[in-house]
Amino acid sequence: MRGSRPRMTTERSMRYAIVIEKAKGNYSAYVPDLPGCVANGETVAAVEAEIRDAVRFHIDGLKQDGLPVPKPTSIANYVEA
């Protein structure tokens, strides 16, 4: 699978890489480019929906606090071992 470079989709929305990890009994996700932006869910689909909402909430909070919104810079890819 080829890597996905971060890209801006519109002036108002950006595409961020997420990392999803299996935990005991659920999944957790975080956004490398948005420290502190995390979510969890019972399934991969659930955690994807939760992290999408968390990213929006996180960005809104940064804007309300007058802080800069980090641009997406992380690249997701896989390696075979």
Summary of the structure (lengths in Angstrom):
residues: 81
radius of gyration: 13.5
end to end distance: 13.9
largest distance: 43.9
contacts: 192
relative contact order: 0.25
helix: 26%
strand: 22%
